[in-house]
Amino acid sequence: MPDAQGKVRYAVVGGGWISQGAFMPGVGQTSNSVMTALVTGDPQKADGLAAKYGLKSYRYEAFDQLLASGEIDAVYIATPNFRHREFAEPALLAGIHVLLEKPMATSEADCLAINAAARKSGAKLMIAYRLHFEPGTVELTDRARRGEIGDLRLFSSVYTQVTHPSNHRMQSGYWAGPVVDLGPYPLNAVRNLFASEPVEVHAVAVQTPGRPINTPDTVNVTLRFTEERMATFTVSYSLPASEGFQLFGTQGEIQVSPSFGLGEGVAIAYKVIIDGETETRQHPVVDQFGGETEYFSDCILKNRLPSADGEEGWRDVRVLAAIERALESGEVQRLEPLPARPSVKHDQARSLTLAKVPEFVNTEVPNG
Ligand SMILES: NC(=O)c1ccc[n+]([C@@H]2O[C@H](COP(=O)([O-])OP(=O)(O)OC[C@H]3O[C@@H](n4cnc5c(N)ncnc54)[C@H](OP(=O)(O)O)[C@@H]3O)[C@@H](O)[C@H]2O)c1
């Protein structure tokens, strides 16, 4: 049941960088969502951060109490990846809707368990693929899928940043590292652009000397899709920030940069190049987190299934797991073909004004 104004009441689970820097300010931009609780292990956040937004705070150990409190309709889960299932599954089983950060979980088994919990209770589950609601991304995906540059054949992307050695991403192995943190952006983009799934996975990794990370820090992935389409992407935690992709069709090319980022100054922009003619499109900066939250709350209030569902989350994790096996074995991994998924739809785009981000409480920016 929403609050007295008809707004969906959220608890934030994990008060880290993305919660403080994007979700919490973004909720204030929506017309249909409100925060009522914070789940944190940090007493400073329990005081400072909860007070700033007028939230009741809970410790992780009291999560079940929160679920039974009647104070929330939904949770936004932004813990490190290895703790996603720990909070998503009980929330869904308790009938609480879940907006879950990417990657959905750190194994396919965890994804399937989360999906089973959603099916059992009927509570809604959405994976936080914020770009599915960003107007520029929705527009270019639609144009590419309608065939403006011909039959789509090749996708090529680079996404890099220098991640701080003290961040948990640097210390917790493959399922916290660059492939599963940055990789979902190009991977999810190309799966949606091609409207098909990879059937073959190749991966090569290097470890930059002197970088204190316990998994490869720079990884190149090549995917063969059905109908002889190909995608490559390179992700790194040890190279200056860069992001973008090129999509080649039989009649032309789409170049996108910035393509995956968010926040102040990040306006998703792209060029369509056909027969030497270039059309440039730049979309205004929007509050991507406000947009995705507004969309998810709409789904809850109108009882619609979100498009970025647990199946979408599992399909990405299935590929991430194959990349891990390819890196460990040095061998090509084959994946079962799967039926196409519906496209991101026009009416999913949301254009909310970007919120101002308040000062962080006890949190470091991973690539700051
Ligand atoms: N969609 C996006 O654009 C986007 C961007 C960045 C990250 N993400 C995803 O969001 C999630 C969180 O990323 P983040 O950048 O916000 O990370 P972060 O800054 O490290 O924050 C994670 C928070 O989780 C809590 N936590 C609980 N158990 C923890 C543990 N064992 N170790 C460390 N922290 C723990 C902490 O909050 P308390 O101190 O409050 O307990 C911590 O501040 C990840 O799944 C990531 O992939 C998504």
The ligand as a MOL file (V3000), in Angstrom:
LIG
                    3D

  0  0  0     0  0            999 V3000
M  V30 BEGIN CTAB
M  V30 COUNTS 48 52 0 0 0
M  V30 BEGIN ATOM
M  V30 1 N 23.3470 1.6430 -11.6650 0
M  V30 2 C 24.4700 2.3160 -11.5250 0
M  V30 3 O 24.7170 3.3200 -12.1900 0
M  V30 4 C 25.4510 1.8750 -10.4950 0
M  V30 5 C 26.5620 2.6610 -10.2360 0
M  V30 6 C 27.4300 2.2670 -9.2300 0
M  V30 7 C 27.1930 1.0990 -8.5240 0
M  V30 8 N 26.1100 0.3290 -8.8440 0 CHG=1
M  V30 9 C 25.8530 -0.9280 -8.1180 0
M  V30 10 O 25.3930 -0.5730 -6.8170 0
M  V30 11 C 25.9240 -1.4470 -5.8430 0
M  V30 12 C 26.6800 -0.6290 -4.8000 0
M  V30 13 O 27.7220 0.0880 -5.4230 0
M  V30 14 P 28.3550 1.4060 -4.7460 0
M  V30 15 O 29.2160 2.0250 -5.7750 0
M  V30 16 O 27.3320 2.2430 -4.1180 0 CHG=-1
M  V30 17 O 29.2930 0.7420 -3.6380 0
M  V30 18 P 29.7720 1.3710 -2.2720 0
M  V30 19 O 29.9950 2.8260 -2.3810 0
M  V30 20 O 30.9030 0.5490 -1.7830 0
M  V30 21 O 28.5310 1.1550 -1.3210 0
M  V30 22 C 28.0660 -0.1010 -0.9510 0
M  V30 23 C 27.4160 0.0280 0.4270 0
M  V30 24 O 26.9390 -1.2560 0.7910 0
M  V30 25 C 26.9850 -1.3830 2.2030 0
M  V30 26 N 27.6280 -2.6560 2.5450 0
M  V30 27 C 27.0000 -3.7230 3.1270 0
M  V30 28 N 27.8420 -4.7430 3.3000 0
M  V30 29 C 29.0730 -4.3260 2.8430 0
M  V30 30 C 30.3420 -4.9520 2.7560 0
M  V30 31 N 30.5360 -6.2050 3.1780 0
M  V30 32 N 31.3730 -4.2400 2.2260 0
M  V30 33 C 31.1970 -2.9740 1.7870 0
M  V30 34 N 29.9910 -2.3300 1.8450 0
M  V30 35 C 28.9300 -3.0030 2.3640 0
M  V30 36 C 27.7130 -0.1720 2.7490 0
M  V30 37 O 26.6900 0.7130 3.1830 0
M  V30 38 P 26.4890 1.0760 4.7300 0
M  V30 39 O 27.7720 1.7210 5.1600 0
M  V30 40 O 25.3310 1.9820 4.7030 0
M  V30 41 O 26.2220 -0.2200 5.4280 0
M  V30 42 C 28.3920 0.4170 1.5320 0
M  V30 43 O 28.5410 1.8070 1.6650 0
M  V30 44 C 26.7630 -2.4740 -6.6110 0
M  V30 45 O 25.9860 -3.6000 -6.8790 0
M  V30 46 C 27.1020 -1.7610 -7.9020 0
M  V30 47 O 27.3020 -2.6490 -8.9960 0
M  V30 48 C 25.2480 0.7000 -9.8060 0
M  V30 END ATOM
M  V30 BEGIN BOND
M  V30 1 1 1 2
M  V30 2 2 2 3
M  V30 3 1 2 4
M  V30 4 1 4 5
M  V30 5 2 4 48
M  V30 6 2 5 6
M  V30 7 1 6 7
M  V30 8 2 7 8
M  V30 9 1 8 9
M  V30 10 1 8 48
M  V30 11 1 9 10
M  V30 12 1 9 46
M  V30 13 1 10 11
M  V30 14 1 11 12
M  V30 15 1 11 44
M  V30 16 1 12 13
M  V30 17 1 13 14
M  V30 18 2 14 15
M  V30 19 1 14 16
M  V30 20 1 14 17
M  V30 21 1 17 18
M  V30 22 2 18 19
M  V30 23 1 18 20
M  V30 24 1 18 21
M  V30 25 1 21 22
M  V30 26 1 22 23
M  V30 27 1 23 24
M  V30 28 1 23 42
M  V30 29 1 24 25
M  V30 30 1 25 26
M  V30 31 1 25 36
M  V30 32 1 26 27
M  V30 33 1 26 35
M  V30 34 2 27 28
M  V30 35 1 28 29
M  V30 36 1 29 30
M  V30 37 2 29 35
M  V30 38 1 30 31
M  V30 39 2 30 32
M  V30 40 1 32 33
M  V30 41 2 33 34
M  V30 42 1 34 35
M  V30 43 1 36 37
M  V30 44 1 36 42
M  V30 45 1 37 38
M  V30 46 2 38 39
M  V30 47 1 38 40
M  V30 48 1 38 41
M  V30 49 1 42 43
M  V30 50 1 44 45
M  V30 51 1 44 46
M  V30 52 1 46 47
M  V30 END BOND
M  V30 END CTAB
M  END
